[in-house]
Each structure stands twice: as structure tokens, then as C-alpha cells.
Amino acid sequence: MRTNRRNAVLTHFRRRSGRYNRSSNWVGDRELLDTIFALAEVRGGETVLDLGSGGGIDCFLAAKSVGPSGRVIGVDMTPAMVALA
């Protein structure tokens, strides 16, 4: 990825990080999130990798599904989103 495009993407998400969870329509839709996890068939003891995890909501929900014997790894390219999580 070209440096200027990469910087534009990083800048976009850094600016958006403070309001990310409130501005993402699907985040507050618990029924939708429950459906996504059901379709993924996440089970206890598994490892979940969330690429582009943003504020980490999916990671926290996945942690409930995998339980104490599982792992959840959230990865985001912007330090602002990681800080939000």
C-alpha cells in the first residue's frame, strides 16, 4: 500500500476512534451480533482472531463464547482503536 494512502486510512480511523462504537450502526444491535456468533459456531476453548477489531466489542463478545479455556486476539492497524479497546 502506498504510504500516502496508508496515512489517509490511519488518519481516518484515528479521528473516528473516539466515536467509533457510537457511529457503527451494527455495534448496538445485540440480536445481529448474537446471530453472527451463532453462524460462526464459536465454541468454548477455541481461538478467535478478529482482524480490524476497532473498539473491541466483538472481541469482548467472543471472549464470552470461548470461555476461560479459549483465546481471543484482536488486531487493528491504528493505535487509537487499540487504545479504545
C-alpha positions, 0 to 999 in steps of 0.5 A: 500500500502506498504510504500516502494512502496508508496515512489517509486510512490511519488518519481516518480511523484515528479521528473516528476512534473516539466515536467509533462504537457510537457511529457503527450502526451494527455495534448496538444491535445485540440480536445481529451480533448474537446471530453472527456468533451463532453462524460462526459456531464459536465454541468454548476453548477455541481461538478467535482472531478478529482482524480490524477489531476497532473498539473491541466489542466483538472481541469482548463478545467472543471472549464470552463464547470461548470461555476461560479455556479459549483465546481471543486476539484482536488486531487493528492497524491504528493505535487509537482503536487499540487504545479504545479497546 
